[in-house]
Amino acid sequence: MDRNAPIVVFDSGVGGVSVLRALVRELPEEDFVYFGDSANAPYGPRSTEEIRALTLENLTRLKKEYDFKAAVIACNTATSAAIGALREAWPELPILGIEPALKPAADRHPGGTVVVMATETTLREEKFAALTRRMESRCRVISLPCPELVTFIERGETDSPALKAYLRQALAPYADGGADAVVLGCTHYPFAADALRRILAPTTELLDGAEGTARNTRSQLAERSLLRERGPGSVRFLNSSPDQALPELCERLLQTPPLPPLPKLTVRRMTMDPKERFVSIYRQYIQREGAEELLNYLLQSDFFEAPASARYHSAVAGGLCQHSLNVYDCLRAYLARPRVQQVYGLTGEDYSEESVAIVALLHDLCKIGCYRPGFRNVKDERGVWQKVATYNFEDDFPFGHGEKSVWMIMKYMKLSDHEAFAIRYHMGFSGEEDARTVGQALAKFPLAFALNVADSEATYFLEETP
């Protein structure tokens, strides 16, 4: 194992940055790759089986891409559900988890009252139940599920009025000295520590397990001679969500409060490439039967390498995927307009996140396998003919445009009428259909009109012609 390989820090979202802070302080010479699965956050309400599957899937992909020398599961919920399975998968590696700091709380407050704030999954797992049984003879343990607190932190709210109101209500029985210690049993919660201190009595101690996990990580790396000998270290932030603001939020949380000066620590925000972003949005929102089979078909096709056109908009390798993402962004922005929602009434089930993702990401599936690399002659600035690379359009299955996309999708999963008509008529009046028929379709199914607006905006304003 390469001692210069990175350490992966995994969490269900941005909360694990609280553990990353401790790791960076303890191991400033190491390289860290932080991955937050915000696309599937919060983990707390999910079943143990779901959490285990998500954690294994993400760590398997990270191992393949970064060949990490150690992994820190900076999520109490994922630790409870998946740490055993992870250690079975990679028995040769240090795989470290985190658990509520109940033992330190019992040591520091013998006979006292200790409140453990955590997610539902952490509190219901046998791992926590066993820990509680060991400690209940030493202190009074009170379990306090706080699922909404994760959502506040994921939005970057660490001290908002709404957050403080939520905490006041949750902690009302313990605010006036009713607890000797409060254990922050989720890695998101330390970012609300300032708000918590203003609510709890000055004598109530807050504890979390980040520092102990960091020290344990150093110890296990040293045992295996895997400590990096020289820095400077670095941090890379990755996230499964298409929201490009999340890596920025992670960087801000890493410095909240500011870390002590570290020698040349490099922080990088790693944005997803178009294919990664497409797959992330697809898996986050498109959940109906057959969706995964359709995605596997796309991954095996030329969808992510093909252009969006032969010589016009996005006529470059990967243009079809980027065009689909551009349409998705434009459609979401259009549907978010107050006038569209309040006056036009484009709200409700027919405009769900799943429907929006389906019609925007999949409206041009008809172009799969249709573009062949070629050349054409073009006059340069001096009027001299030059041979330039281009694409030739050759459709071996000429079933139309929008109707072909509908047919291809429905081989794998069902579409609602609104979705099918939106994809069928997404070109609006620029297609070859009878204008009266197009008008009737756009009037009866407004999602089709909205998709046409988004497709036009992406094509004519966002995308370049070579």
C-alpha positions in Angstrom: 0.0 0.0 0.0 1.3 3.5 -1.0 1.7 5.7 2.1 1.2 8.7 -0.2 -2.3 7.6 -1.3 -5.1 9.7 0.0 -7.5 9.2 2.9 -11.1 9.2 2.0 -13.6 10.8 4.3 -17.2 9.8 3.6 -20.5 11.3 4.9 -24.1 11.4 3.8 -23.6 15.2 3.1 -21.7 18.1 4.4 -21.7 17.2 8.2 -18.7 15.0 8.0 -16.6 18.1 7.5 -16.6 18.4 11.3 -14.6 15.2 11.4 -12.5 16.3 8.5 -11.5 19.4 10.5 -10.2 17.2 13.3 -8.4 14.9 10.8 -6.7 17.9 9.1 -5.5 19.2 12.5 -4.2 15.8 13.5 -2.7 14.9 10.1 -1.9 18.1 8.3 0.6 16.3 6.0 -2.0 13.9 4.5 -4.1 14.2 1.4 -7.8 13.9 2.0 -10.7 13.3 -0.4 -14.0 14.3 1.1 -17.1 12.8 -0.5 -20.6 13.9 0.6 -23.6 11.9 -0.6 -26.0 14.9 -0.5 -28.0 13.5 -3.4 -29.3 10.9 -1.0 -29.2 12.9 2.2 -30.4 12.7 4.8 -29.5 9.1 5.6 -31.3 9.1 9.0 -34.9 8.2 7.8 -33.6 5.5 5.4 -33.6 1.8 6.2 -30.4 0.1 7.4 -30.3 -1.9 4.2 -30.5 1.3 2.0 -27.8 3.0 4.0 -25.5 0.0 3.8 -26.0 -0.3 0.0 -25.4 3.4 -0.6 -22.3 3.4 1.5 -20.8 0.3 -0.1 -21.6 1.7 -3.6 -19.9 5.0 -2.9 -16.8 3.6 -1.3 -16.4 1.0 -4.0 -16.4 3.8 -6.6 -14.0 5.9 -4.6 -11.6 3.0 -4.1 -11.5 2.4 -7.8 -10.9 6.1 -8.6 -8.6 7.1 -5.8 -7.1 3.8 -4.5 -7.3 5.2 -0.9 -5.1 3.9 1.8 -7.7 4.4 4.6 -11.4 5.4 4.8 -13.0 7.4 7.6 -16.8 7.0 7.7 -17.6 10.5 9.1 -21.3 9.7 9.6 -22.7 8.1 12.7 -25.6 6.6 10.7 -23.5 5.1 8.0 -21.0 3.8 10.6 -23.9 2.0 12.5 -25.3 0.5 9.3 -22.3 -0.3 7.2 -18.9 -0.4 9.0 -19.0 -4.2 9.3 -19.7 -4.7 5.6 -16.9 -2.2 4.7 -14.3 -4.0 6.8 -15.3 -7.3 5.2 -14.9 -5.7 1.7 -11.4 -4.3 2.5 -9.9 -6.3 5.4 -6.4 -5.0 4.6 -7.3 -1.3 5.0 -7.9 0.9 8.1 -11.7 1.5 7.9 -12.7 3.8 10.7 -16.1 4.8 11.9 -17.5 7.2 14.4 -19.9 6.7 17.2 -21.6 9.0 19.7 -19.2 10.1 22.4 -21.3 8.5 25.2 -18.4 6.9 27.0 -16.4 10.1 27.4 -19.6 11.8 28.6 -20.1 9.0 31.2 -16.5 9.3 32.3 -16.7 13.1 32.7 -20.2 13.1 34.4 -20.6 10.0 36.5 -24.2 9.7 37.8 -25.2 12.6 35.6 -27.8 13.0 32.9 -26.5 12.7 29.3 -28.6 13.6 26.3 -27.6 11.9 23.0 -28.8 13.9 20.0 -28.7 11.7 16.9 -30.6 10.5 13.8 -33.3 7.8 14.1 -31.1 5.2 12.5 -28.2 5.7 14.8 -30.5 5.5 17.9 -32.3 2.4 16.7 -29.2 0.4 15.7 -28.0 -2.4 18.0 -24.5 -0.8 18.0 -25.9 2.2 19.9 -28.2 0.0 22.1 -25.2 -2.0 23.2 -23.2 1.2 24.0 -26.1 2.5 26.0 -26.4 -0.8 28.0 -22.7 -0.5 28.9 -23.1 3.1 30.1 -26.5 3.1 31.8 -25.0 2.0 35.1 -22.7 5.0 35.1 -25.1 7.7 33.9 -28.7 8.4 32.9 -28.9 8.2 29.1 -31.6 10.0 27.2 -32.0 9.5 23.4 -33.1 12.5 21.5 -33.8 12.1 17.7 -33.2 15.3 15.8 -33.7 14.4 12.1 -34.4 18.0 10.9 -31.2 19.3 12.2 -29.3 17.6 9.3 -31.4 19.4 6.8 -30.6 22.8 8.4 -26.9 22.1 8.1 -27.1 20.8 4.6 -28.7 24.2 3.6 -25.8 26.0 5.3 -28.0 27.2 8.2 -25.8 27.0 11.3 -27.2 29.9 13.3 -30.5 30.9 11.7 -33.6 32.0 13.6 -35.5 28.9 12.3 -32.6 26.6 13.5 -32.6 28.2 16.9 -36.4 27.8 17.2 -36.2 24.2 16.3 -33.4 23.5 18.8 -35.3 25.4 21.6 -38.3 23.2 21.1 -36.3 20.0 20.9 -34.2 20.8 24.0 -36.8 22.5 26.1 -36.8 19.8 28.9 -33.0 20.1 29.2 -32.3 23.8 28.6 -32.2 25.0 32.2 -29.6 22.6 33.6 -31.6 19.5 32.9 -28.6 17.8 31.3 -25.0 17.5 32.5 -23.8 16.8 28.9 -25.2 16.7 25.4 -23.6 14.3 23.0 -23.7 15.4 19.4 -24.3 12.0 17.9 -24.3 13.1 14.2 -21.4 14.7 12.5 -23.7 17.5 11.2 -24.6 18.7 14.7 -21.2 20.3 15.8 -21.9 23.1 13.2 -24.9 24.1 15.4 -22.7 24.2 18.5 -22.9 27.9 18.9 -26.7 27.9 18.7 -26.8 25.0 21.2 -24.6 26.8 23.7 -26.9 29.8 23.7 -29.9 27.5 24.5 -28.4 25.1 27.0 -27.2 26.0 30.6 -23.6 27.2 30.8 -22.7 24.1 32.9 -23.9 21.7 30.2 -21.0 20.2 28.2 -21.1 19.5 24.5 -19.2 16.4 23.3 -18.6 14.8 19.9 -16.4 12.0 18.6 -14.4 13.8 16.0 -11.1 14.3 17.9 -11.1 10.7 19.1 -11.7 9.4 15.5 -8.8 11.6 14.3 -6.4 10.2 16.9 -7.5 6.7 16.1 -6.8 7.3 12.4 -3.3 8.4 13.1 -2.7 5.4 15.4 -4.0 2.9 12.8 -2.0 4.4 10.0 1.2 4.4 12.2 0.6 0.7 13.0 0.7 -0.1 9.2 3.5 2.3 8.4 1.1 4.3 6.2 1.7 7.8 7.6 2.8 10.2 5.0 6.3 11.4 5.8 6.2 14.9 4.2 3.5 17.4 3.3 2.0 19.7 2.4 -1.4 18.1 2.7 -4.5 18.8 0.6 -8.3 18.5 0.7 -10.5 17.7 -2.2 -14.3 18.1 -1.9 -16.6 15.9 -4.0 -20.4 15.6 -3.8 -23.0 13.3 -5.4 -25.4 16.2 -5.7 -25.5 18.3 -8.9 -25.7 21.4 -6.7 -22.4 23.2 -7.4 -22.7 25.3 -4.2 -22.1 22.3 -1.9 -18.3 22.0 -2.4 -18.2 25.8 -1.6 -20.3 25.2 1.6 -17.9 22.4 2.6 -14.9 24.7 2.2 -16.7 27.3 4.3 -17.5 24.8 7.0 -13.9 23.6 7.1 -12.9 27.1 8.2 -15.8 27.6 10.7 -14.3 28.6 13.1 -11.0 29.3 11.3 -8.5 26.5 11.6 -5.1 27.3 13.1 -2.5 28.0 10.4 -1.5 24.9 8.6 1.6 24.6 6.4 0.4 25.1 2.8 -2.8 23.2 3.1 -4.4 23.1 -0.4 -8.2 23.0 -0.7 -9.7 22.0 -4.0 -13.3 22.0 -5.1 -13.8 19.2 -7.5 -16.8 19.8 -9.8 -18.5 16.9 -11.7 -17.9 16.5 -15.4 -21.1 16.5 -17.5 -21.5 12.7 -17.5 -21.1 12.5 -13.7 -23.6 15.4 -13.3 -26.1 13.7 -15.7 -25.9 10.4 -13.8 -26.2 12.1 -10.5 -29.3 14.0 -11.4 -30.8 11.0 -13.1 -30.3 8.7 -10.1 -31.4 11.3 -7.6 -34.8 12.1 -9.2 -35.7 9.3 -11.7 -36.8 6.4 -9.4 -39.6 4.6 -11.3 -39.4 1.0 -12.5 -37.0 0.4 -15.4 -35.1 3.6 -14.8 -31.8 1.9 -13.9 -32.1 -0.4 -16.9 -32.5 2.7 -19.1 -29.5 4.4 -17.5 -27.4 1.3 -18.2 -28.4 1.4 -21.8 -27.3 5.1 -22.0 -24.0 4.3 -20.4 -23.3 1.6 -22.9 -24.4 3.8 -25.9 -22.6 6.8 -27.4 -25.0 9.2 -25.6 -22.2 10.8 -23.5 -19.8 11.1 -26.4 -22.2 12.1 -29.2 -22.7 15.7 -30.4 -26.1 17.4 -30.1 -26.1 18.3 -33.8 -24.0 17.8 -36.9 -22.9 21.4 -37.4 -25.1 23.7 -35.3 -25.6 23.9 -31.5 -23.2 21.8 -29.4 -21.7 20.1 -32.5 -18.8 18.7 -30.4 -18.1 15.4 -28.7 -20.1 15.3 -25.5 -22.5 17.9 -26.8 -25.6 15.8 -26.5 -25.1 15.2 -22.8 -24.3 18.9 -22.2 -27.3 20.0 -24.2 -29.5 17.8 -22.1 -28.1 19.3 -18.9 -28.6 22.8 -20.3 -32.2 22.1 -21.0 -32.6 20.7 -17.5 -31.2 23.8 -16.0 -33.4 26.1 -18.2 -36.5 24.1 -17.6 -36.1 24.2 -13.8 -35.4 27.9 -13.9 -38.5 28.5 -16.1 -40.8 26.4 -13.8 -39.5 28.3 -10.7 -40.7 31.6 -12.0 -43.6 33.0 -9.8 -45.6 34.0 -12.8 -45.3 30.5 -14.3 -46.5 28.9 -11.0 -49.1 31.5 -9.9 -50.6 32.7 -13.2 -50.0 29.7 -15.6 -50.6 27.1 -12.8 -47.6 24.9 -13.8 -47.3 23.2 -10.5 -48.2 19.9 -9.0 -47.5 16.2 -9.8 -47.2 16.8 -13.6 -44.2 19.1 -12.9 -42.5 17.0 -10.2 -38.7 16.8 -10.0 -38.9 13.3 -11.6 -41.0 14.5 -14.5 -38.7 17.5 -15.1 -35.6 15.3 -15.0 -37.1 12.8 -17.4 -38.3 15.2 -20.1 -35.2 17.4 -20.0 -32.5 14.7 -19.7 -34.1 12.3 -22.1 -35.8 14.4 -24.8 -33.1 13.8 -27.4 -32.5 10.1 -27.0 -33.4 9.8 -30.6 -29.9 11.1 -31.5 -28.1 8.1 -30.0 -26.0 6.2 -32.6 -26.8 8.7 -35.4 -23.6 10.8 -35.7 -20.6 9.7 -37.6 -17.3 11.6 -37.6 -16.4 13.1 -41.0 -15.0 16.1 -42.8 -16.4 19.0 -44.8 -14.7 21.8 -46.8 -14.9 25.3 -45.4 -13.3 28.5 -46.7 -10.9 30.1 -44.2 -10.4 33.9 -43.6 -8.3 34.1 -46.8 -11.0 32.4 -48.9 -9.0 29.2 -49.2 -10.8 25.9 -48.9 -9.9 23.9 -45.9 -10.9 20.4 -44.7 -12.4 20.5 -41.2 -13.7 17.8 -38.9 -17.5 17.6 -38.7 -20.2 15.0 -38.0 -22.5 13.4 -40.5 -26.1 12.5 -39.5 -27.1 8.9 -40.4 -30.2 7.6 -38.8 -30.5 3.8 -39.2 -33.9 3.8 -37.6 -35.8 6.8 -39.0 -38.7 6.9 -36.6 -39.0 10.6 -36.4 -37.5 12.9 -33.7 -39.6 13.4 -30.5 -41.7 10.4 -31.2 -38.5 8.2 -31.5 -37.3 9.5 -28.1 -40.7 8.6 -26.5 -40.5 5.1 -28.1 -37.0 4.5 -26.9 -37.8 5.5 -23.3 -40.9 3.4 -23.1 -39.0 0.3 -24.0 -37.6 0.6 -20.5 -40.1 2.6 -18.3 -43.5 4.1 -18.5 -44.2 7.8 -19.2 -47.2 9.9 -18.2 -49.2 11.6 -20.9 -47.6 15.0 -19.9 -44.1 13.5 -20.2 -44.7 11.8 -23.5 -46.3 14.8 -25.1 -43.6 17.1 -23.8 -40.8 15.0 -25.3 -42.8 14.4 -28.5 -43.4 18.1 -29.2 -40.3 19.6 -27.5 -39.3 21.3 -30.8 -42.5 23.2 -30.9 -43.3 24.9 -34.2 -39.7 24.5 -35.5 -40.5 20.8 -36.4 -42.2 19.5 -39.5 -45.5 18.7 -37.9 -48.8 20.5 -38.8 -48.9 23.7 -36.9 -52.4 23.2 -35.6 -51.5 19.8 -34.1 -48.5 21.3 -32.4 -50.6 24.2 -31.0 -53.2 21.8 -29.6 -50.4 19.7 -28.0 -48.8 22.7 -26.4 -52.1 24.0 -25.1 -53.3 20.7 -23.7 -50.0 19.7 -22.1 -48.2 22.9 -20.8 -45.1 20.8 -19.8 -44.5 20.5 -23.6 -44.6 24.2 -24.0 -42.2 24.7 -21.0 -39.8 22.1 -22.4 -39.9 23.8 -25.8 -39.0 27.1 -24.1 -36.1 25.5 -22.3 -34.8 23.6 -25.4 -34.9 26.9 -27.4 -33.1 28.9 -24.7 -30.4 26.2 -24.4 -30.0 25.9 -28.2 -29.9 29.5 -29.2 -28.5 31.3 -26.1 -26.3 28.9 -24.2 -24.7 26.7 -26.9 -22.1 27.7 -29.5 -22.0 26.8 -33.1 -18.5 25.7 -34.2 
